[in-house]
Amino acid sequence: MNKNMDSHLDQLCEQIGYQFKDRSLLRQACTHKSYANEQLKKCSDNERLEFLGDAVLDLVISDVLMELFPDLPEGGLTKLRASLVSETGLSKIAEAIDLGSCLLLGKGEELTGGRHKKSILSSSLEALIAAVYVDLQKENWSLVKRLVWELFQDELPDNVDTFFSHDYKTDLQEYVQKRFGTTTTYKLLNTYGPDHQKLFEVVAMVDNKPCGSGQGTSKKQAEQFAAQEALSHFLKTDEEANK
């Protein structure tokens, strides 16, 4: 590992507020399988750490949300957690701490912009969280919890009540029925990410025409976002027509 990469790793440690006792864990967390596969000497990639990090992350976020919202039911907690740990949410945080600059990537991934791919950034952040967890020898849970939550706290919705109050699919259907006398359908366009952290892309269709798209960690969540975008588009069109 060159001095430039070591410098990036030093900056990463400053960003997250943690200095590793076992520096090899940090290097492993930043090693993508595409890089490891190209090395003549056996090299550990970050996939196993990613697996552990996914579980640690879910536990931390679940624990914090239960403390913050003692009266919120299980369904609400699940929805709020999903919004925080989606591929998009994780990659946004990874970009904020410049994790991409620290990654070791294979030549192909490097050439195709792997440092900015959401799937790579999100999985690498999970691996980084696991590396902190393992480096602390699973003893100092409160520190792990603080480090992780400091990364995510700014992404919590400003108004949690508003976050849960809207059923955009119902709102859109009522609008479409009244204006067009028809129904709304939803089409799955694509799925992204590993099996344990899928991201779904859905488009809302009215009269077989796309009118809004959305992404989410479940099809239902993606449909809600697609309905929200479609409804916003229709209402904006109405407003402009009435000017």
Secondary structure, DSSP 8 states (H G I E B T S, - for coil): --HHHHHHHHHHHHHHT---SSHHHHHHHTB-HHHHTT-SS----SHHHHHHHHHHHHHHHHHHHHHH-TT--HHHHHHHHHHHSSHHHHHHHHHHTTGGGG-B--HHHHHTTGGG-HHHHHHHHHHHHHHHHHHTTTT-HHHHHHHHHHHHGGGS-S-HHHHHH--HHHHHHHHHHHHHSS-EEEEEEEEES-GGG-EEEEEEEETTEEEEEEEESSHHHHHHHHHHHHHHHHHHHHHHHT-
